Amino acid sequence: MISFIHTADIHFGMENYGKIDSKTGIHSRLLDFEKALNFCIDFAIEKNVDFFLFAGDAYKTANPSPTQQKLLMQCLLKLYKANIPIIIIVGNHDNPLSFGKATALDVFGNLPVDGFYVISKPASFVLQTKNGPVQIVGIPWPSRNNISLNNKFFLKSATEITEYISNNVGILIEQFAKELDPKIPAVFTGHLTVSSGIFSGSEKRAIYGNDPVFLPSQLAIAPFDYVALGHLHRYQNLNLNGYPAIVYSGSIERVDFGERKEDKGFCFVKIHEKGNTTHEFVKTPVRPFIQIEAHLKPEIDHTQQLLEIIKNYNINDAIVKILYFLPQNEKDSVNLRLVQQACESAMFLVGIVPIRQIESRAKRTLMKIDMNLEDLLNTYFQSKPELKNKKNDLIKKTLEIQQEIDELKE
């Protein structure tokens, strides 16, 4: 049996919430992602897997800080010391926009040691493991930089370039598959967008038209035994009733509140024999993201209501966002200082946001433009139950004022 870890979307540098850790001087969210990755690596070492497969997006940007690079290097060197080969796919976040620049992951492929395999261009090779050979086909994020610089595509639209990339990468995958030995286990890995994949969190704001999209049928082809993907942050198997499994391992930590309800982790894959592969999803320890939505009742102290609702949540060491809905026609009387004090046990309080319900205005269908002032006033006050008893006095006073204005004009 050959076993391996499939993970992706580490995103070191995702520091949208949190604070500087007083002991290390490192941002708390970077430490969260490091903790999750170390959990994954320790699991791999404990299970003595045959190789470690990372399917792209090691960093938030293509220009990671020295601190982020140092932490990732420390994590991966633990695998090297345990004699576990590491396969790294270059993702879209790892890829610099400028043509000719090295990716943030190329350094691993240039280390003067064995065991690091960085796939920055489409590649196929045989990995010799302690339990036998495995064929690896890798497709990094399909960058459009090289194509856009080609005179042939200089005047092509973004949509035409994207379609060209999708078609040609699909053909390339098929060619790689045909060249594989059907008797040896084979794993396809890539940082790609599959048409049936489910986006989550911040990914939903992406412009789908910019991503080359691939059909499941383009990936689930013989002789692949497992398709290991990165890019989408939610764990999902897109070929539940077929073989091989098409799996997004998802991100190892939550990136934003859109992912607050999702489990995060990695996949432990076992190739029992050619044509018989299974995997299990292993959860990583993640920082809780808690969004408190409080619908306040009218004529009751707003602050006390909100404080009582907060008590229903375990916010210790969590990242917390509070949304409170105000009753109609009531001013906001929430004491923000008291609410902040009630959230002191949270790791980070994102915000305390009031939400007002927009009162819909009834259409005055009975009022017409050709009515005189007295009829308009009579119709208007008739539609206001609270003014019916004062209607006659109000109309009389208004008509007197109008008469005075007309006399002044003369």
Backbone hydrogen bonds, N-H to C=O, Kabsch-Sander energy under -0.5 kcal/mol:
donor,donor_aa,acceptor,acceptor_aa,energy
2,I,271,I,-2.1
4,F,269,V,-2.2
5,I,51,F,-1.5
6,H,267,C,-2.7
7,T,5,I,-0.5
7,T,53,L,-2.6
8,A,250,G,-0.6
9,D,56,G,-2.9
10,I,57,D,-1.0
11,H,57,D,-2.0
12,F,58,A,-2.9
14,M,11,H,-1.6
15,E,13,G,-1.5
21,D,26,I,-2.8
25,G,21,D,-2.6
28,S,19,K,-3.4
31,L,27,H,-1.7
32,D,28,S,-1.6
33,F,29,R,-2.1
34,E,30,L,-2.2
35,K,31,L,-2.4
36,A,32,D,-2.0
37,L,33,F,-2.3
38,N,34,E,-2.7
39,F,35,K,-1.9
40,C,36,A,-1.8
41,I,37,L,-2.6
42,D,38,N,-2.9
43,F,39,F,-1.9
44,A,40,C,-1.9
45,I,41,I,-2.3
46,E,42,D,-2.6
47,K,43,F,-2.4
48,N,44,A,-0.5
48,N,45,I,-0.6
49,V,44,A,-1.9
50,D,3,S,-2.8
51,F,3,S,-0.8
52,F,85,P,-2.8
53,L,5,I,-3.1
54,F,52,F,-0.6
54,F,87,I,-3.1
55,A,7,T,-3.1
55,A,53,L,-0.6
60,K,12,F,-2.2
69,Q,65,S,-2.3
70,K,66,P,-2.5
71,L,67,T,-2.3
72,L,68,Q,-2.0
73,M,69,Q,-2.4
74,Q,70,K,-2.4
75,C,71,L,-2.0
76,L,72,L,-2.5
77,L,73,M,-2.2
78,K,74,Q,-0.8
78,K,75,C,-0.8
79,L,75,C,-0.6
79,L,76,L,-0.6
80,Y,76,L,-1.7
81,K,77,L,-2.5
82,A,78,K,-1.0
83,N,80,Y,-1.7
84,I,79,L,-2.4
86,I,115,G,-3.5
87,I,52,F,-2.9
88,I,86,I,-0.5
88,I,117,Y,-3.3
89,I,54,F,-2.4
90,V,119,I,-1.8
91,G,89,I,-0.5
95,N,91,G,-0.8
101,K,98,S,-1.2
104,A,94,D,-1.3
106,D,103,T,-1.0
108,F,105,L,-1.4
109,G,105,L,-0.7
109,G,106,D,-0.6
110,N,106,D,-0.8
110,N,107,V,-0.7
111,L,108,F,-0.8
113,V,111,L,-1.6
117,Y,86,I,-2.8
117,Y,115,G,-0.5
118,V,116,F,-0.5
119,I,88,I,-3.5
119,I,117,Y,-0.6
120,S,118,V,-0.9
123,A,138,G,-2.3
125,F,136,I,-2.3
127,L,125,F,-0.5
127,L,134,V,-3.5
128,Q,126,V,-0.6
129,T,127,L,-0.7
129,T,132,G,-1.5
132,G,129,T,-1.6
134,V,127,L,-2.2
135,Q,185,P,-3.2
136,I,125,F,-3.3
137,V,187,V,-2.4
138,G,123,A,-2.9
138,G,136,I,-0.5
139,I,189,T,-2.2
141,W,90,V,-2.5
143,S,141,W,-1.6
148,S,144,R,-2.8
149,L,145,N,-1.5
150,N,146,N,-0.6
150,N,147,I,-1.1
153,F,150,N,-1.9
154,F,151,N,-1.0
156,K,153,F,-1.2
161,I,157,S,-2.2
162,T,158,A,-2.4
163,E,159,T,-2.4
164,Y,160,E,-2.0
165,I,161,I,-2.4
166,S,162,T,-2.4
167,N,163,E,-2.4
168,N,164,Y,-2.5
169,V,165,I,-2.7
170,G,166,S,-1.9
171,I,167,N,-1.8
172,L,168,N,-2.2
173,I,169,V,-2.5
174,E,170,G,-1.9
175,Q,171,I,-2.2
176,F,172,L,-2.5
177,A,173,I,-2.4
178,K,174,E,-1.9
179,E,175,Q,-1.3
180,L,177,A,-1.1
184,I,181,D,-1.6
187,V,135,Q,-3.1
188,F,226,Y,-2.5
189,T,137,V,-2.9
190,G,228,A,-1.8
191,H,139,I,-1.7
192,L,190,G,-0.8
192,L,230,G,-0.9
193,T,212,P,-0.7
194,V,192,L,-0.6
195,S,214,F,-2.8
197,G,194,V,-2.0
199,F,197,G,-0.6
201,G,258,G,-0.7
203,E,200,S,-1.8
204,K,201,G,-1.7
205,R,202,S,-1.5
206,A,203,E,-2.2
208,Y,206,A,-0.9
210,N,207,I,-2.0
211,D,208,Y,-1.6
214,F,193,T,-2.4
218,Q,215,L,-1.6
219,L,215,L,-0.5
219,L,216,P,-1.4
220,A,216,P,-2.8
221,I,219,L,-2.2
224,F,221,I,-2.0
225,D,186,A,-3.4
226,Y,186,A,-0.7
227,V,245,A,-2.2
228,A,188,F,-3.2
228,A,226,Y,-0.6
229,L,227,V,-0.6
229,L,247,V,-3.0
230,G,190,G,-1.7
236,Q,248,Y,-1.9
238,L,236,Q,-0.6
238,L,246,I,-3.3
242,G,239,N,-1.5
247,V,227,V,-2.8
247,V,245,A,-0.7
248,Y,236,Q,-2.6
249,S,229,L,-1.2
249,S,247,V,-0.6
251,S,233,H,-1.6
252,I,9,D,-0.9
259,E,256,D,-1.8
260,R,257,F,-1.4
262,E,259,E,-1.6
265,G,251,S,-1.2
266,F,282,V,-2.1
267,C,6,H,-2.7
268,F,280,E,-2.7
269,V,4,F,-3.0
269,V,267,C,-0.7
270,K,278,T,-3.0
271,I,2,I,-3.7
272,H,270,K,-1.0
272,H,276,N,-1.7
273,E,276,N,-1.3
276,N,273,E,-2.6
278,T,270,K,-2.4
280,E,268,F,-1.8
282,V,266,F,-3.2
282,V,280,E,-0.5
283,K,281,F,-0.5
284,T,264,K,-2.7
290,I,288,P,-0.6
290,I,319,I,-2.8
291,Q,289,F,-0.5
292,I,290,I,-0.6
292,I,321,K,-2.9
293,E,291,Q,-0.6
294,A,292,I,-0.6
294,A,323,L,-3.0
295,H,293,E,-0.6
296,L,294,A,-0.9
296,L,325,F,-1.9
300,I,297,K,-0.9
305,Q,301,D,-2.0
306,L,302,H,-2.3
307,L,303,T,-2.6
308,E,304,Q,-2.1
309,I,305,Q,-1.9
310,I,306,L,-2.2
311,K,307,L,-1.3
312,N,309,I,-1.4
313,Y,310,I,-1.9
315,I,313,Y,-1.1
317,D,345,S,-2.8
318,A,315,I,-2.1
319,I,288,P,-2.8
320,V,318,A,-0.6
320,V,348,F,-2.8
321,K,290,I,-2.4
322,I,351,G,-2.6
323,L,292,I,-3.4
323,L,321,K,-0.5
324,Y,353,V,-2.3
325,F,294,A,-3.5
326,L,324,Y,-0.6
326,L,355,I,-2.4
330,E,327,P,-1.4
333,S,331,K,-0.6
336,L,334,V,-1.0
339,V,335,N,-1.7
340,Q,336,L,-2.6
341,Q,337,R,-2.0
342,A,338,L,-1.7
343,C,339,V,-0.7
343,C,340,Q,-0.9
344,E,341,Q,-1.3
346,A,343,C,-1.6
347,M,318,A,-1.4
348,F,318,A,-1.8
350,V,320,V,-3.1
350,V,348,F,-0.7
351,G,320,V,-0.6
353,V,322,I,-3.2
353,V,351,G,-0.5
355,I,324,Y,-2.6
357,Q,326,L,-0.6
359,E,357,Q,-0.6
365,T,363,K,-1.7
367,M,364,R,-1.0
371,M,368,K,-1.4
376,L,372,N,-2.4
377,L,373,L,-2.5
378,N,374,E,-2.3
379,T,375,D,-2.5
380,Y,376,L,-2.5
381,F,377,L,-2.6
382,Q,378,N,-1.5
383,S,379,T,-1.1
383,S,380,Y,-0.8
384,K,381,F,-1.0
387,L,384,K,-2.0
388,K,384,K,-0.6
388,K,385,P,-0.8
390,K,387,L,-0.8
391,K,388,K,-1.2
394,L,390,K,-2.4
395,I,391,K,-2.6
396,K,392,N,-2.4
397,K,393,D,-2.4
398,T,394,L,-2.3
399,L,395,I,-2.5
400,E,396,K,-1.9
401,I,397,K,-2.1
402,Q,398,T,-2.3
403,Q,399,L,-2.2
404,E,400,E,-2.1
405,I,401,I,-2.1
406,D,402,Q,-2.2
407,E,403,Q,-2.2
408,L,404,E,-2.0
409,K,405,I,-1.7
410,E,406,D,-1.2
